[in-house]
Amino acid sequence: MIVQKDFLSKIKDFGLNSYEAKLWTALLSRGAATAGELSDIGNVPRSRSYDVLESLERKGFVVMKLGKPIKYIAIPPSEVVERVKKNIKEDAEKQVVLVDSLKKSEILEELSLLHKKGIQQVDPIELAGVVRGRDNLHSHFAALIKNAEKEISLITTEQGLLRKSQELKSALSKAKENGVRVRILAPLNKENTSAVNTLSKFAQVKHTDFDARFCVVDGKNVSLMPLNDKTTHEAYDFGVWVGAEFFTKSFQNLFDKLWNESK
């Protein structure tokens, strides 16, 4: 049986490797078959077929039929999807529990202490970096915002305001709980009214016509996005992060000036 490569590639979305995908699709085409038959149909080495079928059995894709010769029966794809979904959900829940347990562990305290000592020895010129991709930028912003101590000053575009109302909602809520002052500047219009309503729960929001994208945290760190988000694909968007107070002060002063002039 010849199966298109792109089709096999999509089958891997079920969490299968190449051999598993070949044997499973071969079995689906036969309903029930021996390991040898499936090996020939799926073009999988016989020496590997039993191990692969055993793996498929553990994953819930096939069942072994009693009798001689031993045959395997395919589980209906619709049922397999539900099993895969259930397994992914269970694995994710286990990972969440594991990560939550790390928050209170001694190893996290030791790692945090190690990081603080390391930062003290870093040359200021090294406290800068590039964050690539809009998803990574949002994760970067969220981390800075959650760890803010006094003030957050953020200026963005009208579309950026919509994105941040969704992506940074949790981080901004945390900042508010910590008593951090949050100010946001952006072009306000009918299209982003919902974003303003959402962000107003955690921050002061004002209108500006000034076209810029940057965020200052505690007057110590600034993250700026040089590209126009209207013409830049999210995958190619990037930001520059600088942890130098002298450099950051210029952006804080600019923000304060714009804030005082805005409504």
Short mmCIF file of the C-alpha atoms (twelve columns), coordinates in Angstrom:
data_MODEL
# 
_entry.id   MODEL 
# 
loop_
_atom_site.group_PDB 
_atom_site.id 
_atom_site.type_symbol 
_atom_site.label_atom_id 
_atom_site.label_alt_id 
_atom_site.label_comp_id 
_atom_site.label_asym_id 
_atom_site.label_seq_id 
_atom_site.Cartn_x 
_atom_site.Cartn_y 
_atom_site.Cartn_z 
_atom_site.pdbx_PDB_model_num 
ATOM 1   C CA . MET A 1   0.000   0.000   0.000  1 
ATOM 2   C CA . ILE A 2   1.477   3.355   -1.047 1 
ATOM 3   C CA . VAL A 3   0.621   6.235   1.257  1 
ATOM 4   C CA . GLN A 4   1.410   9.827   0.329  1 
ATOM 5   C CA . LYS A 5   4.191   11.412  2.406  1 
ATOM 6   C CA . ASP A 6   2.126   14.493  3.235  1 
ATOM 7   C CA . PHE A 7   -0.686  12.236  4.463  1 
ATOM 8   C CA . LEU A 8   1.735   10.327  6.720  1 
ATOM 9   C CA . SER A 9   3.054   13.643  7.972  1 
ATOM 10  C CA . LYS A 10  -0.447  14.678  9.050  1 
ATOM 11  C CA . ILE A 11  -0.935  11.293  10.748 1 
ATOM 12  C CA . LYS A 12  2.039   12.165  12.969 1 
ATOM 13  C CA . ASP A 13  -0.161  14.839  14.543 1 
ATOM 14  C CA . PHE A 14  -1.734  11.916  16.401 1 
ATOM 15  C CA . GLY A 15  1.577   11.521  18.224 1 
ATOM 16  C CA . LEU A 16  2.938   8.723   16.033 1 
ATOM 17  C CA . ASN A 17  6.381   8.241   14.548 1 
ATOM 18  C CA . SER A 18  6.924   7.214   10.917 1 
ATOM 19  C CA . TYR A 19  6.752   3.440   11.443 1 
ATOM 20  C CA . GLU A 20  3.730   3.710   13.721 1 
ATOM 21  C CA . ALA A 21  1.893   5.865   11.179 1 
ATOM 22  C CA . LYS A 22  2.668   3.376   8.371  1 
ATOM 23  C CA . LEU A 23  1.511   0.297   10.303 1 
ATOM 24  C CA . TRP A 24  -1.607  1.978   11.655 1 
ATOM 25  C CA . THR A 25  -2.750  3.175   8.224  1 
ATOM 26  C CA . ALA A 26  -1.943  -0.286  6.826  1 
ATOM 27  C CA . LEU A 27  -4.102  -1.872  9.522  1 
ATOM 28  C CA . LEU A 28  -6.920  0.581   8.899  1 
ATOM 29  C CA . SER A 29  -6.943  -0.533  5.270  1 
ATOM 30  C CA . ARG A 30  -7.251  -4.204  6.262  1 
ATOM 31  C CA . GLY A 31  -9.288  -4.078  9.469  1 
ATOM 32  C CA . ALA A 32  -7.381  -7.055  10.913 1 
ATOM 33  C CA . ALA A 33  -3.984  -8.468  9.938  1 
ATOM 34  C CA . THR A 34  -0.840  -10.177 11.227 1 
ATOM 35  C CA . ALA A 35  2.396   -8.372  11.964 1 
ATOM 36  C CA . GLY A 36  3.988   -9.902  8.884  1 
ATOM 37  C CA . GLU A 37  1.171   -8.794  6.616  1 
ATOM 38  C CA . LEU A 38  1.271   -5.271  8.005  1 
ATOM 39  C CA . SER A 39  5.037   -5.185  7.610  1 
ATOM 40  C CA . ASP A 40  4.698   -5.940  3.899  1 
ATOM 41  C CA . ILE A 41  1.800   -3.549  3.369  1 
ATOM 42  C CA . GLY A 42  3.326   -0.672  5.307  1 
ATOM 43  C CA . ASN A 43  6.889   -1.229  4.090  1 
ATOM 44  C CA . VAL A 44  8.205   -1.520  7.643  1 
ATOM 45  C CA . PRO A 45  11.068  -3.944  8.494  1 
ATOM 46  C CA . ARG A 46  9.697   -7.167  10.012 1 
ATOM 47  C CA . SER A 47  12.272  -6.944  12.778 1 
ATOM 48  C CA . ARG A 48  10.567  -3.725  13.930 1 
ATOM 49  C CA . SER A 49  6.920   -4.539  13.290 1 
ATOM 50  C CA . TYR A 50  6.221   -6.300  16.622 1 
ATOM 51  C CA . ASP A 51  7.794   -3.505  18.675 1 
ATOM 52  C CA . VAL A 52  5.899   -0.879  16.710 1 
ATOM 53  C CA . LEU A 53  2.583   -2.713  17.058 1 
ATOM 54  C CA . GLU A 54  3.187   -3.120  20.769 1 
ATOM 55  C CA . SER A 55  3.726   0.638   20.992 1 
ATOM 56  C CA . LEU A 56  0.500   1.273   19.058 1 
ATOM 57  C CA . GLU A 57  -1.301  -1.067  21.431 1 
ATOM 58  C CA . ARG A 58  -0.050  0.865   24.473 1 
ATOM 59  C CA . LYS A 59  -1.168  4.126   22.882 1 
ATOM 60  C CA . GLY A 60  -4.642  2.719   22.239 1 
ATOM 61  C CA . PHE A 61  -4.527  2.641   18.434 1 
ATOM 62  C CA . VAL A 62  -4.822  -1.141  18.011 1 
ATOM 63  C CA . VAL A 63  -5.878  -4.227  19.959 1 
ATOM 64  C CA . MET A 64  -4.420  -7.708  19.707 1 
ATOM 65  C CA . LYS A 65  -6.848  -10.407 18.621 1 
ATOM 66  C CA . LEU A 66  -6.655  -13.705 20.506 1 
ATOM 67  C CA . GLY A 67  -5.872  -16.828 18.525 1 
ATOM 68  C CA . LYS A 68  -3.256  -18.106 16.115 1 
ATOM 69  C CA . PRO A 69  -1.792  -16.574 14.166 1 
ATOM 70  C CA . ILE A 70  -1.810  -13.411 16.256 1 
ATOM 71  C CA . LYS A 71  -3.663  -10.630 14.492 1 
ATOM 72  C CA . TYR A 72  -4.216  -6.995  15.242 1 
ATOM 73  C CA . ILE A 73  -7.445  -5.015  14.916 1 
ATOM 74  C CA . ALA A 74  -7.562  -1.282  14.270 1 
ATOM 75  C CA . ILE A 75  -9.426  1.038   16.634 1 
ATOM 76  C CA . PRO A 76  -11.810 3.401   14.756 1 
ATOM 77  C CA . PRO A 77  -10.075 6.753   14.081 1 
ATOM 78  C CA . SER A 78  -12.884 8.735   15.753 1 
ATOM 79  C CA . GLU A 79  -12.297 6.814   18.974 1 
ATOM 80  C CA . VAL A 80  -8.544  7.227   18.632 1 
ATOM 81  C CA . VAL A 81  -8.955  11.011  18.471 1 
ATOM 82  C CA . GLU A 82  -10.806 10.964  21.795 1 
ATOM 83  C CA . ARG A 83  -8.106  8.783   23.343 1 
ATOM 84  C CA . VAL A 84  -5.349  11.056  22.084 1 
ATOM 85  C CA . LYS A 85  -7.214  14.092  23.402 1 
ATOM 86  C CA . LYS A 86  -7.655  12.416  26.796 1 
ATOM 87  C CA . ASN A 87  -3.969  11.447  26.996 1 
ATOM 88  C CA . ILE A 88  -2.797  14.944  26.049 1 
ATOM 89  C CA . LYS A 89  -5.080  16.478  28.658 1 
ATOM 90  C CA . GLU A 90  -3.871  14.095  31.370 1 
ATOM 91  C CA . ASP A 91  -0.217  14.710  30.471 1 
ATOM 92  C CA . ALA A 92  -0.770  18.474  30.507 1 
ATOM 93  C CA . GLU A 93  -2.451  18.327  33.928 1 
ATOM 94  C CA . LYS A 94  0.474   16.298  35.302 1 
ATOM 95  C CA . GLN A 95  2.942   18.840  33.916 1 
ATOM 96  C CA . VAL A 96  0.996   21.726  35.478 1 
ATOM 97  C CA . VAL A 97  1.035   19.998  38.881 1 
ATOM 98  C CA . LEU A 98  4.765   19.354  38.499 1 
ATOM 99  C CA . VAL A 99  5.536   22.961  37.566 1 
ATOM 100 C CA . ASP A 100 3.359   24.286  40.412 1 
ATOM 101 C CA . SER A 101 5.240   22.090  42.860 1 
ATOM 102 C CA . LEU A 102 8.520   23.634  41.674 1 
ATOM 103 C CA . LYS A 103 7.322   27.096  42.753 1 
ATOM 104 C CA . LYS A 104 7.551   26.049  46.403 1 
ATOM 105 C CA . SER A 105 10.600  23.845  46.094 1 
ATOM 106 C CA . GLU A 106 14.046  24.455  47.535 1 
ATOM 107 C CA . ILE A 107 15.620  24.082  44.113 1 
ATOM 108 C CA . LEU A 108 13.733  27.158  42.830 1 
ATOM 109 C CA . GLU A 109 15.041  29.198  45.767 1 
ATOM 110 C CA . GLU A 110 18.565  28.000  45.041 1 
ATOM 111 C CA . LEU A 111 18.233  28.793  41.337 1 
ATOM 112 C CA . SER A 112 16.834  32.261  42.089 1 
ATOM 113 C CA . LEU A 113 19.715  32.963  44.477 1 
ATOM 114 C CA . LEU A 114 22.180  31.759  41.849 1 
ATOM 115 C CA . HIS A 115 20.580  34.083  39.282 1 
ATOM 116 C CA . LYS A 116 20.745  37.115  41.608 1 
ATOM 117 C CA . LYS A 117 24.413  36.508  42.318 1 
ATOM 118 C CA . GLY A 118 25.105  36.043  38.625 1 
ATOM 119 C CA . ILE A 119 23.316  39.273  37.624 1 
ATOM 120 C CA . GLN A 120 25.414  41.259  40.097 1 
ATOM 121 C CA . GLN A 121 28.529  40.162  38.237 1 
ATOM 122 C CA . VAL A 122 27.207  40.925  34.754 1 
ATOM 123 C CA . ASP A 123 28.698  43.850  32.886 1 
ATOM 124 C CA . PRO A 124 25.905  46.427  32.197 1 
ATOM 125 C CA . ILE A 125 26.663  46.192  28.473 1 
ATOM 126 C CA . GLU A 126 25.528  42.553  28.606 1 
ATOM 127 C CA . LEU A 127 22.122  43.442  30.077 1 
ATOM 128 C CA . ALA A 128 20.524  43.693  26.665 1 
ATOM 129 C CA . GLY A 129 18.962  41.242  24.273 1 
ATOM 130 C CA . VAL A 130 16.635  40.607  21.362 1 
ATOM 131 C CA . VAL A 131 13.252  38.892  21.655 1 
ATOM 132 C CA . ARG A 132 11.999  37.430  18.364 1 
ATOM 133 C CA . GLY A 133 8.370   36.627  17.482 1 
ATOM 134 C CA . ARG A 134 5.240   38.301  18.808 1 
ATOM 135 C CA . ASP A 135 4.297   35.391  21.073 1 
ATOM 136 C CA . ASN A 136 7.731   35.536  22.685 1 
ATOM 137 C CA . LEU A 137 7.399   39.299  23.032 1 
ATOM 138 C CA . HIS A 138 4.146   38.908  24.933 1 
ATOM 139 C CA . SER A 139 5.728   36.291  27.205 1 
ATOM 140 C CA . HIS A 140 8.644   38.663  27.774 1 
ATOM 141 C CA . PHE A 141 6.300   41.539  28.634 1 
ATOM 142 C CA . ALA A 142 4.256   39.338  30.945 1 
ATOM 143 C CA . ALA A 143 7.366   38.329  32.896 1 
ATOM 144 C CA . LEU A 144 8.548   41.946  33.263 1 
ATOM 145 C CA . ILE A 145 5.095   43.136  34.302 1 
ATOM 146 C CA . LYS A 146 4.589   40.395  36.895 1 
ATOM 147 C CA . ASN A 147 7.950   41.236  38.479 1 
ATOM 148 C CA . ALA A 148 7.425   45.004  38.443 1 
ATOM 149 C CA . GLU A 149 7.701   46.720  41.815 1 
ATOM 150 C CA . LYS A 150 6.569   50.323  41.288 1 
ATOM 151 C CA . GLU A 151 5.548   51.455  37.821 1 
ATOM 152 C CA . ILE A 152 4.857   50.276  34.263 1 
ATOM 153 C CA . SER A 153 4.699   52.713  31.347 1 
ATOM 154 C CA . LEU A 154 3.558   51.207  28.055 1 
ATOM 155 C CA . ILE A 155 2.874   52.805  24.691 1 
ATOM 156 C CA . THR A 156 1.497   50.812  21.772 1 
ATOM 157 C CA . THR A 157 -0.527  50.959  18.556 1 
ATOM 158 C CA . GLU A 158 -4.282  50.631  18.174 1 
ATOM 159 C CA . GLN A 159 -3.936  46.961  17.147 1 
ATOM 160 C CA . GLY A 160 -1.285  46.416  19.795 1 
ATOM 161 C CA . LEU A 161 -3.767  47.561  22.419 1 
ATOM 162 C CA . LEU A 162 -6.205  44.859  21.314 1 
ATOM 163 C CA . ARG A 163 -3.521  42.169  21.519 1 
ATOM 164 C CA . LYS A 164 -2.254  43.277  24.907 1 
ATOM 165 C CA . SER A 165 -5.737  43.352  26.389 1 
ATOM 166 C CA . GLN A 166 -5.830  39.589  25.806 1 
ATOM 167 C CA . GLU A 167 -2.211  38.492  26.154 1 
ATOM 168 C CA . LEU A 168 -1.234  40.606  29.177 1 
ATOM 169 C CA . LYS A 169 -4.482  40.607  31.120 1 
ATOM 170 C CA . SER A 170 -3.275  38.109  33.726 1 
ATOM 171 C CA . ALA A 171 0.104   39.810  34.206 1 
ATOM 172 C CA . LEU A 172 -1.490  43.250  34.573 1 
ATOM 173 C CA . SER A 173 -3.943  41.884  37.105 1 
ATOM 174 C CA . LYS A 174 -0.999  40.558  39.109 1 
ATOM 175 C CA . ALA A 175 0.736   43.934  38.895 1 
ATOM 176 C CA . LYS A 176 -2.361  45.682  40.220 1 
ATOM 177 C CA . GLU A 177 -2.534  43.243  43.146 1 
ATOM 178 C CA . ASN A 178 1.072   44.163  43.935 1 
ATOM 179 C CA . GLY A 179 0.214   47.858  44.005 1 
ATOM 180 C CA . VAL A 180 2.093   48.691  40.812 1 
ATOM 181 C CA . ARG A 181 1.043   51.833  38.928 1 
ATOM 182 C CA . VAL A 182 0.287   50.996  35.298 1 
ATOM 183 C CA . ARG A 183 -0.109  53.627  32.564 1 
ATOM 184 C CA . ILE A 184 -0.893  52.855  28.923 1 
ATOM 185 C CA . LEU A 185 -0.845  55.156  25.902 1 
ATOM 186 C CA . ALA A 186 -2.327  54.216  22.511 1 
ATOM 187 C CA . PRO A 187 -4.472  55.609  19.686 1 
ATOM 188 C CA . LEU A 188 -8.025  55.073  20.962 1 
ATOM 189 C CA . ASN A 189 -10.962 54.519  18.588 1 
ATOM 190 C CA . LYS A 190 -14.170 52.545  18.211 1 
ATOM 191 C CA . GLU A 191 -12.292 49.419  17.127 1 
ATOM 192 C CA . ASN A 192 -10.387 49.043  20.380 1 
ATOM 193 C CA . THR A 193 -13.028 50.255  22.853 1 
ATOM 194 C CA . SER A 194 -13.385 46.733  24.243 1 
ATOM 195 C CA . ALA A 195 -9.635  46.596  24.875 1 
ATOM 196 C CA . VAL A 196 -9.771  49.916  26.722 1 
ATOM 197 C CA . ASN A 197 -12.591 48.614  28.921 1 
ATOM 198 C CA . THR A 198 -10.592 45.491  29.739 1 
ATOM 199 C CA . LEU A 199 -7.308  47.272  30.436 1 
ATOM 200 C CA . SER A 200 -8.968  50.010  32.478 1 
ATOM 201 C CA . LYS A 201 -9.545  47.429  35.207 1 
ATOM 202 C CA . PHE A 202 -5.801  47.249  35.771 1 
ATOM 203 C CA . ALA A 203 -4.379  50.480  34.373 1 
ATOM 204 C CA . GLN A 204 -4.881  54.101  33.443 1 
ATOM 205 C CA . VAL A 205 -5.387  54.341  29.676 1 
ATOM 206 C CA . LYS A 206 -4.991  57.528  27.636 1 
ATOM 207 C CA . HIS A 207 -5.149  58.469  23.965 1 
ATOM 208 C CA . THR A 208 -2.090  59.508  21.974 1 
ATOM 209 C CA . ASP A 209 -1.352  60.103  18.318 1 
ATOM 210 C CA . PHE A 210 2.337   59.443  18.870 1 
ATOM 211 C CA . ASP A 211 3.392   56.346  16.911 1 
ATOM 212 C CA . ALA A 212 5.647   54.179  19.082 1 
ATOM 213 C CA . ARG A 213 5.930   50.763  20.725 1 
ATOM 214 C CA . PHE A 214 7.867   50.449  23.970 1 
ATOM 215 C CA . CYS A 215 7.452   49.496  27.609 1 
ATOM 216 C CA . VAL A 216 9.364   50.859  30.609 1 
ATOM 217 C CA . VAL A 217 9.353   48.937  33.902 1 
ATOM 218 C CA . ASP A 218 10.415  50.561  37.186 1 
ATOM 219 C CA . GLY A 219 12.595  52.994  35.270 1 
ATOM 220 C CA . LYS A 220 15.227  50.255  34.995 1 
ATOM 221 C CA . ASN A 221 14.230  48.182  31.969 1 
ATOM 222 C CA . VAL A 222 12.926  49.205  28.581 1 
ATOM 223 C CA . SER A 223 11.688  46.967  25.773 1 
ATOM 224 C CA . LEU A 224 11.157  48.633  22.418 1 
ATOM 225 C CA . MET A 225 9.773   47.291  19.142 1 
ATOM 226 C CA . PRO A 226 11.346  49.032  16.125 1 
ATOM 227 C CA . LEU A 227 8.996   47.646  13.447 1 
ATOM 228 C CA . ASN A 228 5.544   48.791  12.347 1 
ATOM 229 C CA . ASP A 229 3.127   46.066  13.499 1 
ATOM 230 C CA . LYS A 230 0.724   46.957  10.670 1 
ATOM 231 C CA . THR A 231 3.176   45.782  8.022  1 
ATOM 232 C CA . THR A 232 5.164   43.167  9.957  1 
ATOM 233 C CA . HIS A 233 4.174   39.507  10.208 1 
ATOM 234 C CA . GLU A 234 3.928   38.353  13.827 1 
ATOM 235 C CA . ALA A 235 6.648   35.756  13.274 1 
ATOM 236 C CA . TYR A 236 9.124   38.450  12.179 1 
ATOM 237 C CA . ASP A 237 8.258   41.025  14.801 1 
ATOM 238 C CA . PHE A 238 10.952  41.577  17.417 1 
ATOM 239 C CA . GLY A 239 11.870  43.683  20.390 1 
ATOM 240 C CA . VAL A 240 15.080  44.944  21.948 1 
ATOM 241 C CA . TRP A 241 15.366  44.721  25.724 1 
ATOM 242 C CA . VAL A 242 17.846  46.927  27.622 1 
ATOM 243 C CA . GLY A 243 18.449  46.836  31.364 1 
ATOM 244 C CA . ALA A 244 20.357  50.106  31.766 1 
ATOM 245 C CA . GLU A 245 18.862  52.938  33.832 1 
ATOM 246 C CA . PHE A 246 20.599  55.755  31.939 1 
ATOM 247 C CA . PHE A 247 19.227  54.524  28.592 1 
ATOM 248 C CA . THR A 248 15.821  53.714  30.074 1 
ATOM 249 C CA . LYS A 249 15.457  57.192  31.577 1 
ATOM 250 C CA . SER A 250 15.190  58.776  28.118 1 
ATOM 251 C CA . PHE A 251 12.177  56.599  27.254 1 
ATOM 252 C CA . GLN A 252 10.591  57.227  30.651 1 
ATOM 253 C CA . ASN A 253 10.938  60.994  30.154 1 
ATOM 254 C CA . LEU A 254 9.406   60.726  26.677 1 
ATOM 255 C CA . PHE A 255 6.503   58.697  28.026 1 
ATOM 256 C CA . ASP A 256 5.895   61.155  30.888 1 
ATOM 257 C CA . LYS A 257 5.833   64.070  28.443 1 
ATOM 258 C CA . LEU A 258 3.343   62.271  26.169 1 
ATOM 259 C CA . TRP A 259 1.234   61.271  29.160 1 
ATOM 260 C CA . ASN A 260 0.946   64.836  30.431 1 
ATOM 261 C CA . GLU A 261 -0.078  66.038  26.952 1 
ATOM 262 C CA . SER A 262 -2.659  63.277  26.429 1 
ATOM 263 C CA . LYS A 263 -6.308  63.050  27.331 1 
# 
